Amino acid sequence: MANEADFDVWQLPVMDEVQRAMSYWSREHIAVWLHSTSNFLGGLRPLDVIENDPSRVVASARDAVVNEINPP
């Protein structure tokens, strides 16, 4: 991934789908999620895989929402 300081994840087309999946989450909450490790992503952060595997990030976003509503 590009240098995080120079990388604007919000400009990626996949972020439209992530934001739809997380529609009731604030942008700040999504930003924290993007920087947090994910069991769904094998311990990686969504930011670590968003450029190479955006569909996995969308699936992870949906999983995060489901887990928030119905914790495992």
Backbone as numpy.savetxt, mean C-alpha at the origin, in Angstrom:
# Nx Ny Nz CAx CAy CAz Cx Cy Cz
13.87 0.41 -6.17 13.03 1.59 -6.17 13.91 2.83 -6.17
13.40 3.87 -6.75 14.11 5.15 -6.76 14.31 5.63 -5.33
15.21 6.56 -5.15 15.44 7.18 -3.85 14.09 7.66 -3.30
13.73 7.20 -2.08 12.42 7.55 -1.53 12.21 9.06 -1.44
13.25 9.81 -1.20 13.10 11.26 -1.10 12.66 11.86 -2.43
13.05 11.24 -3.53 12.72 11.74 -4.86 11.51 11.04 -5.48
10.92 10.10 -4.76 9.89 9.23 -5.30 8.52 9.69 -4.82
7.63 10.02 -5.75 6.27 10.42 -5.39 5.32 9.28 -5.72
5.10 8.42 -4.74 4.26 7.25 -4.93 2.85 7.62 -5.37
2.38 8.79 -4.98 1.01 9.21 -5.29 0.82 9.43 -6.79
1.90 9.55 -7.53 1.81 9.75 -8.98 1.68 8.44 -9.76
1.91 7.32 -9.10 1.81 6.03 -9.77 0.33 5.70 -10.05
0.02 5.21 -11.23 -1.37 4.87 -11.56 -2.00 3.88 -10.58
-1.21 2.95 -10.03 -1.74 1.96 -9.11 -2.32 2.60 -7.84
-1.86 3.79 -7.50 -2.35 4.43 -6.29 -3.83 4.78 -6.37
-4.37 4.97 -7.56 -5.81 5.19 -7.69 -6.56 3.97 -7.17
-6.09 2.79 -7.54 -6.74 1.56 -7.09 -6.52 1.32 -5.60
-5.33 1.63 -5.11 -5.06 1.51 -3.68 -5.99 2.43 -2.90
-6.13 3.65 -3.34 -7.00 4.60 -2.64 -8.47 4.16 -2.70
-8.90 3.55 -3.81 -10.27 3.03 -3.87 -10.45 1.88 -2.88
-9.44 1.00 -2.79 -9.52 -0.13 -1.87 -9.56 0.35 -0.41
-8.89 1.46 -0.15 -8.80 1.99 1.20 -9.61 3.28 1.31
-10.76 3.30 0.71 -11.52 4.54 0.51 -11.84 5.31 1.78
-12.01 4.62 2.89 -12.34 5.36 4.11 -11.10 5.67 4.95
-9.92 5.27 4.48 -8.68 5.62 5.16 -8.23 7.00 4.70
-7.67 7.76 5.61 -7.12 9.06 5.23 -5.84 8.85 4.43
-5.45 9.89 3.71 -4.20 9.82 2.95 -3.01 9.58 3.88
-3.06 10.16 5.06 -2.00 9.97 6.04 -1.94 8.52 6.51
-3.09 7.91 6.72 -3.15 6.50 7.15 -2.58 5.60 6.05
-2.93 5.89 4.80 -2.39 5.13 3.67 -0.87 5.30 3.60
-0.40 6.52 3.82 1.05 6.78 3.78 1.78 5.96 4.84
1.22 5.87 6.04 1.82 5.06 7.09 1.82 3.60 6.67
0.72 3.13 6.10 0.62 1.74 5.64 1.68 1.46 4.56
1.88 2.38 3.63 2.87 2.21 2.57 4.28 2.01 3.12
4.58 2.61 4.26 5.91 2.55 4.86 6.05 1.43 5.89
4.97 0.70 6.16 4.98 -0.34 7.19 5.19 -1.71 6.57
5.88 -2.57 7.29 6.07 -3.93 6.80 4.73 -4.67 6.80
4.63 -5.64 5.91 3.37 -6.36 5.71 3.61 -7.86 5.69
2.88 -8.59 6.51 2.95 -10.05 6.45 2.47 -10.53 5.09
1.46 -9.87 4.55 0.91 -10.24 3.24 1.99 -10.17 2.16
2.91 -9.23 2.31 3.99 -9.04 1.34 5.30 -9.70 1.80
5.21 -10.66 2.68 6.40 -11.39 3.13 7.35 -10.55 3.94
6.84 -9.60 4.69 7.69 -8.76 5.52 8.22 -7.51 4.84
7.90 -7.36 3.56 8.31 -6.14 2.84 7.27 -5.04 3.05
7.65 -3.83 2.73 6.72 -2.71 2.77 6.06 -2.58 1.40
4.83 -2.08 1.34 4.24 -1.83 0.03 5.15 -0.99 -0.87
5.85 -0.03 -0.30 6.77 0.79 -1.10 7.89 -0.04 -1.72
8.24 -1.15 -1.09 9.33 -1.99 -1.60 8.95 -2.71 -2.89
7.66 -2.94 -3.10 7.24 -3.76 -4.24 6.29 -3.04 -5.20
5.91 -1.82 -4.89 4.87 -1.15 -5.66 5.23 -0.96 -7.13
6.48 -0.72 -7.44 6.86 -0.51 -8.85 6.94 -1.81 -9.63
7.40 -2.88 -8.98 7.59 -4.15 -9.67 6.38 -5.06 -9.63
5.52 -4.92 -8.62 4.37 -5.81 -8.48 3.17 -5.05 -7.92
2.66 -4.09 -8.68 1.56 -3.26 -8.18 0.30 -4.06 -7.83
0.04 -5.14 -8.53 -1.17 -5.92 -8.22 -1.08 -6.55 -6.83
0.12 -6.91 -6.40 0.31 -7.43 -5.04 0.06 -6.36 -4.00
0.41 -5.13 -4.32 0.19 -4.03 -3.40 -1.31 -3.76 -3.26
-2.03 -3.81 -4.37 -3.49 -3.63 -4.31 -4.13 -4.75 -3.49
-3.69 -5.97 -3.71 -4.21 -7.10 -2.93 -3.89 -6.92 -1.44
-2.71 -6.41 -1.15 -2.32 -6.16 0.23 -3.18 -5.05 0.84
-3.49 -4.03 0.06 -4.36 -2.95 0.54 -5.73 -3.50 0.90
-6.28 -4.33 0.03 -7.59 -4.94 0.31 -7.53 -5.81 1.56
-6.43 -6.57 1.70 -6.25 -7.41 2.87 -6.16 -6.58 4.14
-5.47 -5.47 4.09 -5.34 -4.59 5.26 -6.70 -4.06 5.70
-7.53 -3.69 4.73 -8.87 -3.19 5.06 -9.72 -4.29 5.70
-9.69 -5.48 5.10 -10.45 -6.61 5.63 -9.98 -6.93 7.06
-8.67 -6.93 7.27 -8.13 -7.25 8.58 -8.45 -6.16 9.60
-8.61 -4.94 9.16 -8.99 -3.88 10.09 -10.44 -4.05 10.52
-11.29 -4.45 9.58 -12.71 -4.65 9.88 -12.92 -5.92 10.69
-12.26 -6.99 10.29 -12.36 -8.30 10.94 -10.96 -8.80 11.27
-10.41 -8.40 12.40 -9.05 -8.80 12.75 -8.90 -10.32 12.75
-7.73 -10.80 12.29 -7.51 -12.26 12.25 -7.51 -12.88 13.63
